[in-house]
Amino acid sequence: MSTHDVPHDSHDPRGLHDAHGHHASYLAPKETFWATVKDWATTVDHKKIGVMYLFAILFMFFLGGAAAMAVRLELWEPVRVVTSTTPSGTTTTEVTGQLFAADAEGTSIGPGNNVYNRIFTLHGAIMVFMVIIPSIPASLGNFFLPIMLGAKDVAFPRLNLLSWYVYLFGSIFAVTSIILGGVDTGWTFYTPYSTTTDAQHWRVVFMILGAFILGFSSILTGLNFVVTVHKLRAPGMGWFDMPLFVWAIYSAAVIQVLATPVIGITLMLLVFERVFRIGIFDPALGGDPVLYQHFFWFYSHPVVYVMILPGMGIINETIAVHSRKKIFGYRAIAFASLGIAAVSFLVWGHHMFTSMSELASTVFSALTFLVAIPTAVKVFNWIATLYKGSIAMNTPMLYTLIFLFLFSIGGLTGLPLGTLSTDLHLHDSYFVVAHFHYVMMGGTMMGLMAGIHHWWPKMFGKMYAEKPAMIAALIVFVGFNITFFSQFFLGTQGMPRRYASYVDEFQFLHQVSTVGSWLLLLGFLLHAGVFIHSLTQGRPAPQNPWGGLTFEWEAASPPIEHNFEHEPICRHGPYDFESTVPPGWKPEDYPLPPATAPVPQGVVVARH
Amino acid sequence: MTTLDTRPPGPGAPEKAPLWARYQHGHHWRTAADEFDACKLGFWLFLTTEVLLFGGIFCAYFIFRSLYPAAWQEGSQSLDWRWGGLNTVVLLLSSYTMAASIYAIQTNQQARARRNLLITLVFGGAFLCIKFLFEYLPKWTGWHFDPTLAHGALFHFVEGYGGKRPGSLFTYPFATDPHMPLWWSIYYCGTAIHALHVVIGMALIARVYVRAGRGHYGPSHYTMVEMTGLYWHLVDLIWIFLFPLLYLIH
């Protein structure tokens, strides 16, 4: 677009109006390429920040996924030391099945696994800190929280931009550590190994500092969201008129604000321990390495609810809209979200049953069962929502069903881990690995995929190709189950986690799991293809392709810079499909169900 | 979208109002009062995160205190409560002057506000000087700072006094309890992270001082002054907890 085409209008210096005087979409480029770059680099628009986060998170997901593919490749064969004697009497020792060559230190199994250890640490650290924790809140939450509340932006737009840059800065620290050779401590950085491992000081410190800085991004985002929900709701929108996605993001934001500082101080103390040997985690000086575990899990358990609550929030939206039915038990789900956030702070010890006294373990086990209750309430309510709904079979609904299935398995397999007697056998085995992948990936990531497809038309103004996306979803589903269901069996049979090698009897299941990981890669590559095709050649999207009732469907696709032409007023509930014509739909296209009882005197049935 | 009046004032136009009177609140807020309320809520949430951050240190303190009471006793006694007490008084006074500056801004007494901000800064600096010169330096190295020049020079070395350092850096020769290094780790972590927050607070106050000089704050807009005040009060509050826990164990 040359500068001659766009008239420079002194009454519209920021170019917010297009040639017809309509407000331009937030995606509209500026006069020159560099002006557009500068616009995106200095934007305080929550939509642009959300989109930038989305692409960064998807990029990090592929990076962490590449590390996972490497892990699974190494596990194709156990490492075998084959000693053979030639007829002339010389004995040769050969190491087979070890994909990643040992360090210069030697070819024996021990130091060779150092590379493997660094790869799974990379996988865990990237996935936890750079993908899953920010995933939904920073991308879809940033984009849709203000719009769903009818606001023009979050409470503190400049703080939002700062959060984004802090996320980038922290990611750079972490990636630098990886480039310098990475860290082999596992993403949990347990002492005393993390304070004494021979990985050079600066690699460990950089990785820990990366996580520390990323924590600030999380805190500031959470803070922004809490204040936005309290202070920026549209007129007529009380707490119980908000979409349940907002309730979920709010609960997760509360956890982010309260829990993240604790990992902050923990990582700071870890850096001091590593660099200055201050001794609080060192038994030789009177310290306690288990203290680190307590501090670490005091944050890291609540943070798994930061991961899952927004995923559940998305499910609320997709399930209601794509079965065109009011959510069953709105208040139960809202309070369950808050309840999960509260109880999440009480159960951290279930990650450390083998490091605590029996009394402490018993208490934590009992509390852990408690947190299953509000979670189960939500799952039952979603299924009840589907019942007698008018279910549309598209990618968001498919991912919603996938979520329900995979998350339920993940949640149920948490029970044997929360039970002391069975956990003794399953602790630190592949059962744990399978469990958390089912909840984190089968839960949050599937929720993210559902949300991306549900809101893709709104965010980018383009439709995506439905059939290829559904095929990709099915491939992801099958690949996921093959990869991780086999790992439950590996775990119960005794395969320990984080091991680069194993006894021969586990090889078959490991190979099954590795083949599954290739299917997963295929599925996600297909999704990437669908996204790229949509952005470049997709059909323009209508204002409300799915018939949703929440405020984002009153905005244009994609929304204008300040979201709405006129401030929306909340006149109906977020899921009142029985009585409301969706915004942008013509009433004749949306026959409402006949009233089964006469409307009582004085009640106004809202027709949008 | 803010609309700044960029046209030059015509003949007979009123004198340009000070910056604070021309403040335009963020366009996503309906009123400036809404924006101020939201800023307060957000800032209190941020203060909560700071409390939780220090909570980790206090937690470690209590755990190790219950494990090694003798070390904690000995450690606390080797701290001079008079310097700590003086620092406490300094921070309390600085909180008063900070609050006074907010009140002055609210009543448009710009000079008085700036004066109080400056005094707050001086008190903050005094805290850091006392901490560094009279506490950290002698304990770490053995070099004492004496402005009265009673020993001839500004700094004089006292044999066998220094070496009170955290963890593996500990070299003090006369410790009786084997867990003294751990006490010093907790002492330095707690007070150093607190001192870092004092520095951050001083930076905020300095920025507010400079901007107050340019007329950014007045009775209808003083958000940043209020937020800085809240932060400074928190810094003071954390010291109020640190002081007795570190200095006053008997």
Interface residues (C-beta under 8 A of the other chain):
Chain A: R14 L16 P146 A151 K152 D153 A155 F156 P157 L159 I219 L223 N224 V226 V227 H230 K231 L232 V257 L258 T260 P261 V262 G264 I265 T266 M268 L269 F272 E273 F276 R277 I278 G279 I280 D282 L285 G286 G287 D288 L291 F295 H562
Chain B: M1 G26 H27 H28 D34 D37 A38 C39 L41 G42 L45 F46 T48 T49 E50 L52 L53 F54 G55 G56 I57 C59 A60 I63 F64 L67 Y68 A71 P166 G167 S168 L169 P178 H179 P181 L182 S185 I186 Y188 C189 I193
